[in-house]
Amino acid sequence: MKKTILILLLTTIAMISTGLVMASGGGYPKSPANVDVDDMASLQRGAKVFSDYCLSCHSAKFVRFNRVADDLGMTEAEVMDNLNPLGVKFGNTMTAVMTEDYAKESFGAVPPDLSLVARSRGVDWLYTYLTGFYADSSKTTGHNNAIFKDVGMPNIFWKQEGVKEAVYEEHDGTKVLVGVKVVEKGTMAPEEFDTMIRDLVAFLSYIGEPNQSYRKSLGVYVLVFLFVFFGLAYAMKKDYWKDVH
Ligand code: HEC
């Protein structure tokens, strides 16, 4: 018996530590996105950025405009006027303006659908990616990305963010990319740009799991219920057993 428990314990520890090592990953360090999916104003701004800058190439085919309106507290007119460049119906999904064939020809890769990207990549990865473009004269595009090497996507925000350069450090004789820094100012102040990207990542996180706020608040109710139920059950148990000796 003791041996079985010991083996179980050791296996659990081994599984947890492998999980931790895998989660830490290695490679380029991710910066925390610090997004708040309960902040409606941030999500609304993020939706507008998504529609203005991303929807030309990427679709979000699991996301319907009317659902966005409902969830983010927007009217039909606000959604149709601000978030819908193709002018599709209110009940339609967010379709990319560009056709896949054209995109493939122009960028060498079809821009993937972004409905679930926050779940597959994680919000920190997205934040790091969207702020990770830097000038690289060895590329035909003129840029590269710190966390997505040789990316086919154009550097969408170069005007607003300014020009960035890679920062390298020497580790055991090899040059390692450790960060990016602005070398030529953009049209936006760094904090303003940062807020815009966080809003955008918050929106991507929301579309990846539209029910997440509800799920979290439901979790709290369930815990409160269990707590109250435990109190009641305990009081009942005491009452039933009080005459039994
Ligand atoms: C001009 C077209 C274009 C625009 C505009 C554009 N992208 Fe992209 N994007 C691409 C292409 C092409 C790729 C595929 C790159 C590759 O595989 O090398 C890509 C890849 C990505 C990826 C990586 C997906 C993955 O998991 O591999 C993310 C995330 C992304 N884009 C987000 C955005 C966001 C957010 C915006 C809006 C700010 C945006 N893109 C605007 C063309 C575009």
Residues whose N, C-alpha, C, O or C-beta is under 5 A from the ligand:
A	BS01	HEC	Y53 C54 S56 C57 F107 A109 V110 P111 P112 V117 D150 V151 G152 M153 P154 I156
